[in-house]
Amino acid sequence: MTGPRRPTPRANRPAGRPYRRPQPDDARRAAYDLLRAVDERDAYANLVLPGLLRARRLEGRDAGFATELAYGTLRLRGRHDAVLAACVDRPLDEVDPPVLDLLRLGTHQLLAMRVPAHAAVAATVELARAVVGEGRSAFVNAVLRKVAGADLDTWLERVLPDASTDPVGQLAVRHSHPRWVVDALRDALGGSLAETERLLAADNEPAGVTLVARPGRCTAEELTAAGAQPGRWSPYAAAWPAGDPRALRAVVETRAGVQDEGSQLVALALAGAPLDGPDTRWLDLCAGPGGKAALLGGLAAQRGARLLAAELAPHRATLVARTVGSTADVVVADALAGPWRPGSFDRVLADVPCSGLGALRRRPEARWRRRPADLPGLGALQRALLGAALDAVRPGGLVGYVTCSPHLAETRVVVDDVRRSRGDADLVDARPFLPGVPDLGDGPAVQLWPHVQGTDAMFLALLRRRSPTAG
């Protein structure tokens, strides 16, 4: 992909027409504006980009170029910064953020896209003139010409740490992940550098779009009839091949939605594990934005049960209500002090806030947004929410503790700490309730992986609350 069409060059312009400086193309401008939104407003790229594409009326090839340029630049920022650091005569944190984003956009075109070097430099400099002015565009031009002086392999030879003395640092730069994230993922994978590298490479592959057919409202067959492909593991999943699935009638009507297959699987496992006694009241403790609640609500309704979806933020509760339709009741409530009596529910989902390190394929900026200092606060909240879930479930009932992170401090450590402090929760082997899904490890908890199952890195622990009389 070489990029959007450029204005007519001077040599090919009809005689007598006055010269006008070429304007930055809309695709590159959209990518730049997305990077600025992420930096200035902590925006989520996957939420901002669709609106930008619509506002700029970008479709087809131009929309694809803008998407690849924006997401790729965010995803490979660490590697590109290592190259830029060798080309700039000052620390990168002393470069004005808008200028640095322009340099990253240009570097991505030069080293990771099929854009001719002269086009990548010229188009990025034109964009720089428009957004940061003539003077700073000269700096952009000079730096990008240095980047263009070598190919990616040559640059990697120059900037990669020595794998024999710093293997984690080498992986961090090569695969563009913060070093602390590489360390955490390696720990979660049992220390294997080879498997860690496979995971890092998978994180840098754009995730496909997976749809969910919400039980009782839609079927996977309806989605495949509309052009989707069958899912790999979930009976409610369908892979959307290309384009925006939001035009599908089932999606417009919220009978179906976009939901990663790993997210579907953890909800299905909670719903599929057997219970003794009643099974009529289910709770989604942290329901926003509503994907898992819609899946669980449909399953509950088919069994004569009813789901209560609790969400703290009113605007997110509105999203949940729109998503679940009539299959669940929605309440604005603090999960730590919910308006229900202890032991009220038979099944409880605790899909807790987390670092999001399991969804780096979909949220390319998340790897740069999170810091190790975030983990203690998240861990405290996760422990509190798991404790609240165990309080809300009846003796003999089930809790599904879920995170979209493989970080041990957010997964096994949280579960072990809560079980140790309470003494009334037993782990249930979750693997039998994900039938057909390979390589689920030794159990009883399950960690899914992008490089193994092709899903987001979802973690699930099933816990059964022990009866007071049980030993």
C-alpha positions in Angstrom: 0.0 0.0 0.0 1.6 3.3 -1.1 -0.9 5.7 0.3 -3.7 7.9 -0.8 -3.5 9.7 -4.2 -1.4 12.8 -4.3 -2.1 16.1 -6.0 -1.0 16.5 -9.6 2.8 17.2 -9.8 4.0 20.5 -11.2 5.4 18.8 -14.3 2.1 17.3 -15.2 -0.1 20.3 -14.5 -1.8 22.0 -17.4 0.0 25.1 -18.6 -1.1 28.4 -17.1 -2.6 27.0 -13.9 -1.1 28.7 -10.8 0.9 26.5 -8.5 -0.6 25.6 -5.2 1.3 23.7 -2.5 0.0 20.1 -2.1 -2.3 19.7 0.9 -1.9 16.9 3.3 -4.0 14.0 2.4 -7.0 13.2 4.6 -5.8 9.7 5.5 -2.5 10.8 7.0 -4.2 13.7 8.7 -6.7 11.4 10.3 -3.9 9.1 11.5 -2.1 12.1 13.0 -5.3 13.5 14.7 -5.8 10.1 16.2 -2.3 10.0 17.7 -2.9 13.5 19.1 -6.2 12.5 20.7 -4.5 9.5 22.3 -1.7 11.7 23.7 -3.7 14.7 24.7 -7.0 13.2 25.9 -6.1 9.7 26.8 -8.5 8.6 24.1 -9.0 5.0 23.1 -7.9 4.5 19.5 -10.6 1.9 18.7 -13.3 4.3 19.8 -12.0 7.5 18.1 -10.9 6.2 14.7 -14.3 5.1 13.3 -15.7 8.6 13.9 -12.6 10.2 12.3 -13.0 8.0 9.2 -16.7 9.0 8.9 -16.0 12.6 9.5 -13.3 12.7 6.8 -15.4 10.5 4.5 -12.6 8.0 4.2 -13.6 4.7 2.7 -12.0 1.7 1.0 -8.3 2.1 0.3 -7.9 5.5 2.1 -9.7 4.2 5.2 -7.5 1.1 5.2 -4.3 3.2 4.8 -5.4 5.5 7.7 -6.1 2.6 9.9 -2.9 0.7 9.2 -0.9 3.9 9.7 -2.5 5.0 12.9 -2.7 1.6 14.6 0.7 0.5 13.4 2.3 3.7 14.6 0.8 3.2 18.0 1.6 -0.4 18.2 5.3 -0.1 17.1 6.0 3.1 18.9 8.7 1.6 21.1 10.7 0.2 18.1 10.3 3.4 16.1 11.4 5.5 19.1 14.6 3.4 19.4 15.4 4.3 15.7 14.4 8.0 16.2 16.6 8.2 19.3 19.5 7.4 17.0 18.5 10.2 14.6 17.6 13.0 16.9 20.3 15.1 18.7 18.3 15.4 21.9 16.3 13.0 24.2 12.9 12.2 22.6 11.1 13.5 25.7 12.4 17.0 24.8 10.8 16.9 21.3 7.4 18.6 21.2 4.8 15.8 21.3 3.1 16.9 18.0 6.4 16.8 16.2 7.3 13.5 17.8 4.0 12.0 16.5 4.8 13.2 13.0 8.2 11.6 13.2 6.6 8.3 14.4 4.1 8.4 11.5 6.9 9.0 9.0 9.1 6.3 10.5 6.2 3.8 10.4 5.7 4.4 6.7 9.4 4.1 6.0 10.1 0.9 8.1 6.8 -0.9 8.3 4.6 -0.1 5.3 4.9 -0.4 1.6 5.3 3.3 1.0 8.2 4.5 -1.2 10.7 6.4 0.9 10.4 9.6 -1.1 6.6 9.5 -0.8 6.7 8.8 3.0 9.1 11.7 3.6 7.4 14.2 1.3 3.8 13.5 2.5 4.8 13.6 6.2 6.6 16.9 5.7 3.6 18.4 3.9 1.5 17.3 6.9 4.0 18.8 9.3 3.8 22.2 7.4 0.1 22.1 7.9 0.0 21.2 11.6 3.2 22.5 13.2 4.5 25.1 10.7 7.2 25.6 8.2 10.1 25.8 10.7 9.5 22.6 12.5 8.7 20.8 9.3 12.3 21.3 8.3 13.3 19.3 11.4 10.8 16.6 10.5 12.3 16.4 7.0 15.9 16.2 8.3 15.2 13.4 10.8 13.1 11.3 8.4 15.8 11.5 5.7 18.2 10.0 8.3 15.6 7.2 9.0 15.2 6.6 5.3 19.0 6.0 5.0 18.7 2.4 6.2 16.1 -0.4 6.0 14.5 -2.0 9.1 17.0 -4.9 9.4 19.9 -2.5 9.4 18.3 -0.3 12.0 17.6 -3.3 14.2 21.2 -4.3 14.0 22.1 -0.8 15.3 19.5 -0.3 18.0 18.7 -3.7 19.5 20.2 -4.7 22.8 22.4 -7.8 22.8 20.2 -10.8 23.2 23.0 -12.7 25.0 23.3 -10.1 27.8 19.8 -8.5 27.8 17.3 -10.9 26.2 14.3 -9.1 27.7 15.5 -5.7 26.4 16.1 -7.2 23.0 12.5 -8.5 22.9 11.1 -5.3 24.2 12.7 -3.2 21.4 12.2 -5.8 18.6 8.5 -6.3 19.4 7.8 -2.9 20.7 6.5 -3.6 24.2 7.6 -1.8 27.4 10.3 -3.8 29.2 8.1 -4.2 32.3 5.3 -5.7 30.2 7.8 -8.2 28.6 8.9 -9.2 32.1 5.3 -9.7 33.3 4.3 -11.8 30.2 7.4 -13.9 30.6 6.5 -14.6 34.2 3.0 -15.5 33.3 4.3 -17.9 30.6 6.6 -19.7 33.1 9.8 -18.0 32.1 10.0 -19.2 28.5 11.6 -16.5 26.3 10.7 -18.4 23.2 7.0 -18.5 24.1 7.1 -14.9 25.2 8.4 -13.9 21.8 5.6 -15.7 20.1 3.1 -13.9 22.3 4.7 -10.5 21.6 4.6 -11.2 17.9 0.9 -12.1 18.2 0.2 -8.9 20.1 1.5 -7.0 17.1 -0.9 -8.7 14.7 -4.2 -6.8 14.2 -7.0 -8.8 15.7 -9.9 -9.9 13.5 -13.4 -8.9 14.2 -15.5 -11.5 16.0 -19.2 -11.3 16.4 -21.4 -12.9 19.0 -25.0 -14.1 18.4 -26.8 -13.3 21.6 -28.8 -16.4 22.7 -32.5 -16.3 22.1 -32.2 -13.2 19.9 -29.8 -14.3 17.1 -28.0 -17.4 15.9 -24.5 -18.0 14.6 -26.2 -19.3 11.4 -27.8 -16.0 10.8 -24.5 -14.3 11.0 -22.8 -16.8 8.7 -25.7 -16.4 6.2 -24.8 -12.7 6.2 -21.2 -13.3 5.2 -19.4 -14.2 8.4 -17.4 -17.4 9.0 -18.0 -19.8 11.9 -16.1 -19.1 15.1 -13.4 -21.5 16.3 -14.5 -22.2 19.8 -17.7 -20.5 20.9 -21.0 -21.8 19.4 -22.2 -18.2 19.4 -19.2 -16.8 17.6 -18.7 -15.7 14.0 -15.7 -14.2 12.4 -16.4 -11.1 10.3 -14.1 -11.1 7.2 -13.8 -7.4 6.3 -15.5 -4.1 6.6 -17.6 -2.6 9.3 -20.0 -5.2 10.8 -22.2 -2.5 12.4 -24.2 -2.3 9.2 -25.5 -5.8 9.8 -29.1 -5.9 10.8 -28.5 -8.1 13.7 -25.9 -5.8 15.1 -28.0 -2.7 14.5 -30.8 -4.3 16.4 -28.3 -5.4 19.2 -29.3 -9.0 18.7 -25.6 -9.6 17.9 -22.5 -7.6 18.7 -18.7 -7.4 18.4 -17.1 -9.6 21.1 -13.8 -11.4 21.2 -14.2 -15.2 21.4 -12.2 -15.3 24.6 -14.6 -13.0 26.2 -17.4 -15.3 25.1 -15.7 -18.4 26.4 -15.2 -17.2 30.0 -18.9 -16.2 30.3 -19.9 -19.6 28.8 -17.8 -21.5 31.2 -19.4 -19.7 34.2 -22.8 -20.5 32.8 -21.9 -24.1 31.9 -20.5 -25.3 35.3 -23.0 -27.4 37.2 -24.7 -26.3 40.4 -26.5 -28.1 43.2 -29.7 -26.5 44.2 -31.5 -23.5 42.7 -30.2 -21.7 39.6 -32.5 -18.8 39.0 -30.6 -15.6 40.0 -27.4 -14.5 38.3 -25.4 -11.4 38.8 -22.9 -9.5 36.6 -21.1 -7.4 39.2 -19.3 -5.0 36.8 -21.4 -5.2 33.7 -20.3 -2.2 31.5 -20.3 -2.0 28.6 -22.5 -5.1 28.5 -21.1 -7.7 26.2 -20.8 -10.5 28.7 -24.1 -9.4 30.4 -25.9 -9.8 27.1 -24.5 -13.3 26.6 -25.2 -14.4 30.1 -28.7 -12.8 30.1 -29.7 -14.7 27.0 -28.4 -18.0 28.5 -30.2 -17.3 31.8 -33.5 -16.5 30.1 -33.3 -19.8 28.2 -33.1 -21.7 31.6 -35.8 -19.7 33.4 -33.2 -17.7 35.3 -32.8 -13.9 35.5 -29.6 -11.8 35.3 -29.1 -8.6 37.2 -26.4 -6.4 35.6 -24.8 -3.9 37.9 -22.8 -1.0 36.7 -21.4 1.9 38.7 -21.2 4.6 36.0 -24.6 5.8 34.8 -23.5 6.4 31.2 -22.1 2.8 31.1 -25.3 1.4 32.6 -27.1 3.0 29.7 -24.9 1.1 27.3 -25.5 -2.1 29.2 -29.3 -1.6 29.1 -29.2 -1.0 25.3 -27.0 -4.1 24.8 -28.9 -6.6 27.0 -32.4 -5.5 25.9 -35.1 -7.4 27.8 -32.9 -10.3 28.8 -31.6 -8.7 32.0 -32.3 -6.1 34.6 -29.8 -3.2 34.9 -29.1 -1.3 38.0 -26.7 1.6 38.7 -24.9 0.3 41.8 -21.5 0.1 43.5 -20.5 -3.5 43.4 -18.8 -3.2 46.7 -22.0 -2.1 48.4 -24.7 -3.5 46.1 -28.4 -3.2 46.8 -28.8 -7.0 47.4 -28.6 -9.2 50.4 -25.6 -11.4 50.9 -26.0 -14.9 49.4 -28.7 -13.7 47.0 -27.3 -15.2 43.7 -26.6 -18.6 42.3 -24.0 -17.4 39.8 -21.9 -14.2 39.8 -19.5 -12.9 37.2 -16.8 -10.6 38.5 -15.2 -9.2 35.3 -13.0 -6.8 37.2 -11.2 -3.6 36.0 -7.6 -4.5 35.0 -4.6 -3.3 33.1 -5.9 -4.6 29.8 -2.6 -6.2 28.9 -4.6 -9.1 27.4 -6.1 -6.9 24.7 -3.0 -5.3 23.2 -3.9 -6.5 19.7 -7.1 -4.4 19.9 -5.9 -1.5 22.0 -2.4 -0.7 20.7 -2.0 2.4 22.9 -2.6 0.4 26.1 0.9 -0.9 26.4 2.3 2.7 26.6 -0.5 4.0 28.8 -0.2 1.6 31.7 2.6 1.8 34.3 3.8 -0.7 36.9 2.6 1.7 39.5 -1.0 1.1 38.4 -0.9 -2.5 39.5 -1.1 -2.1 43.3 -4.3 0.0 43.1 -5.9 -2.3 40.6 -5.0 -5.3 42.7 -6.6 -3.9 45.8 -9.8 -3.2 43.8 -9.7 -6.6 42.2 -9.4 -8.3 45.7 -12.3 -6.2 47.0 -14.5 -7.0 44.0 -13.8 -10.8 44.2 -14.6 -10.6 47.9 -17.9 -8.8 47.1 -18.8 -11.5 44.5 -18.2 -14.2 47.0 -20.4 -12.4 49.5 -23.2 -12.0 46.9 -23.3 -15.7 45.9 -25.1 -18.3 48.0 -23.2 -21.2 49.6 -22.8 -23.8 46.8 -23.0 -21.1 44.2 -20.4 -20.1 41.6 -18.3 -17.0 41.0 -16.4 -16.4 37.8 -13.4 -14.2 38.4 -12.3 -12.7 35.0 -9.6 -10.3 33.9 -8.5 -9.3 30.4 -4.9 -9.5 31.6 -2.4 -12.3 32.1 -0.4 -10.4 34.6 0.1 -12.7 37.6 -0.6 -9.8 40.0 -4.1 -9.5 38.5 -4.9 -13.2 38.1 -3.6 -16.0 40.3 -2.2 -13.8 43.0 -5.5 -12.1 43.5 -7.4 -15.4 43.6 -4.9 -17.0 46.0 -4.9 -14.0 48.4 -8.7 -13.8 48.6 -9.1 -17.5 49.1 -6.5 -17.4 51.8 -8.1 -14.5 53.6 -11.6 -15.9 53.5 -11.4 -19.6 53.7 -14.8 -20.2 52.2 -14.1 -20.6 48.5 -12.9 -23.6 46.6 -11.4 -23.5 43.1 -13.3 -25.4 40.4 -11.5 -26.8 37.4 -12.7 -24.5 34.6 -11.2 -26.5 31.7 -14.1 -29.0 31.2 -16.4 -26.1 30.6 -14.4 -24.8 27.6 -15.0 -27.9 25.4 -12.8 -28.2 22.4 -10.5 -25.4 23.3 -6.9 -26.7 23.2 -3.8 -26.1 25.5 -5.6 -24.9 28.6 -2.7 -25.7 30.9 -2.8 -27.6 34.2 -5.9 -25.9 35.7 -7.9 -25.3 37.7 -7.8 -21.7 36.4 -7.6 -21.0 32.7 -5.4 -18.5 30.9 -6.2 -17.9 27.2 -3.6 -16.5 24.8 -3.5 -14.7 21.5 -0.6 -16.9 20.2 -2.2 -20.2 21.4 -6.0 -20.0 21.1 -6.1 -16.8 18.9 -8.2 -14.9 21.5 -7.5 -12.0 23.8 -5.5 -13.1 26.9 -8.5 -13.7 29.2 -8.1 -15.2 32.6 -10.8 -17.2 34.3 -11.0 -18.7 37.8 -14.2 -20.5 38.9 -14.8 -20.5 42.6 -17.5 -22.3 44.5 -18.5 -20.7 47.8 -18.3 -23.3 50.6 -21.2 -24.0 52.8 -20.6 -22.9 56.4 -20.9 -26.5 57.5 -18.4 -27.8 55.0 -14.9 -28.7 56.1 
